[in-house]
Amino acid sequence: MSGGHVALVGYPGFGHLKPTFGLVSELLRRGHRITYVVTDHYADVIADLGARVVRYHSAIPDVTLTQREIDNHAIALSMMRETWAPAPAAVRYFDTDPPDLVMHDSLSIGTARLLRTRYGVPLGCNHTVFANPGLPEPADVAGIDAIAPEFSLLYKEIWDELRPLGVGNLFEVYLSGSGPELNLAYLPAAFQLDLQVFDDTFRFVGPCLPPSPPRVVRGGVPEVLVSLGTTPSDHAEEFLRTCVRAATGMPWRMTVTLAGRLDTAALGDLPANVRAHRWLDQADALRGASAFVTHAGMGGLMEAFANGVPVLAAPDTVEQRVNAMRAEQLGLGRVLSGTRAEVTPERMREDISVLIADTEVRERLEWIRREIDACGGATEAADAVEALLSGGDQRKDRA
């Protein structure tokens, strides 16, 4: 088919953006144009893929604060504002270069629905965490005002910004029309919770990763990778130092990646079998790993499973705890014994050693790798997008 113009509306978190990179690259390779609406912080990495970038200012609170230092009510308000934050910049750009299709992060639905309504184009959703089967019912949204009047005031404030651009009532826009015609979930159906509630607009394409070379355990010595992701979290520095102490004198090597959040000096003196990096290509490091100590973000879990690496999950948020529990339930790893603040080097050492030696986990990892391979990844995702662009039926029987 001739090249189409696909608009992607992102959410300001690397874990929400990175899973879509494979799809972006594949669509560009097939001759389509991609315009990605993102914040300044992620603009360069998106531009490096070859996509056009439309920048906007995020409404999310200062990410230097940990989640428990920000009032939960303020987080809810900022996340609601974030769903509309890209709209002014997106409308100004796409009025001059309309898209043929809008794809959005599952947390950026307000702006995406506005673009769908304004340009009369199909809508698709990128589910980079556990897939969500739908929006709140209209009655639920209408009842928000009784619970928290600030939400209505917030909508009025956002509408005041958008009204000069000819945007109508935001509640009507949010609730207009049906749901997305296409839902891409970047995990295998076998990992998804409550699979039976999803209709055939959902395509579980798995992680869209480039082909990886065979796994190699360097020198026969097990490698342990430690990463807590790019988002600030509680007790991170203390926990990483515990990991370093746990590795001291052990018959495995440890690599700690700080994701640019800390300086390597924060870990103190490192034993000979531990290396620390401010930044590291996580997917590349996982190819030679025997275990992955992780915060249990969905993207990191999928990269680990695609490479046959068991996980020791140290979650910090509710979302991460659900991810970690699912991984343990399916026999793909373990959840840390105790919280990050409570864990001792001795306990950590035992958890890692047991995980490396667990043959049953290795068998389950072979199963999930087969499930991931069968999903189709970026090729399957791009096929579904092209079907929607051409007006065809992108739905597929998951059976």
Secondary structure, 3 states (H helix, E strand, C coil): CCCCEEEEECCCCHHHHHHHHHHHHHHHHCCCEEEEEEEHHHHHHHHHHCCEEEEECCCCCCCCCCHHHCCHHHHHHHHHHHCCCCHHHHHHHHCCCCCCEEEEECCCHHHHHHHHHHHCCCEEEEECCCCCCCCCCHHHHHCHHHHCHHHHHHHHHHHHHHHHHCCCCHHHHHHCCCCCCEEEECCCCCCCCCHHHCCCCEEECCCCCCCCCCCCCHHHCCEEEEECCCCCCCCHHHHHHHHHHHHCCCCCEEEEECCCCCCHHHHCCCCCCEEEECCCCHHHHHCCCCEEEECCCHHHHHHHHHCCCCEEECCCCHHHHHHHHHHHHCCCEEECCCCCCCCCHHHHHHHHHHHHHCHHHHHHHHHHHHHHHHHCHHHHHHHHHHHHHCCCCCCCCCC
